[in-house]
Amino acid sequence: MGMMSGPMMSFMMVGGALFLLLVLAALVLSVVALLKYIRRPR
């Protein structure tokens, strides 16, 4: 159990961090696209 928990926990933490970064990037991109769409003159 001890051998498995170490790498597994670090892998989960790295996966969670990458997932958070991905969500953050998607949010920023959507906000930028929205601003460009709003500022574009009709």
N, C-alpha and C positions, 0 to 999 in steps of 0.2 A: 504493500500500500504506500509506503514512504517513497519508494522509487517512482511510483506513478503520479502521486499528488504534486510533486515539484514541477516537472516539465508541463504537466497538464495545467496547473494554475498559471504559470507564466504564459503558456500558449493562449489561454482564455483571456488573460489581461491584454496581451498584444492584439488579439482579435477584437476585443472590445474597443481598444484605442483606435485601431484602424477603422472600425465601424463608425465610431464617433467622428473621426476625421472625414470619412466619406459623407456622412449626413451633413456635417458642417459645410463641406465644399458644395454639396447640392443646394443647401439653403442659400449660400452666398451667390451661387450662379443664378438661382431663380430670382433672387432680389435684384441682381444687376440687370437681368433680362426684363424684369417688371419695370424698373426705372427707365431703361432705354425705351420700352414700349410706351410708357406714360409721357416721356419728354419728347417723343417723336411728334412733330407737328402733323396734324391731320391734313 
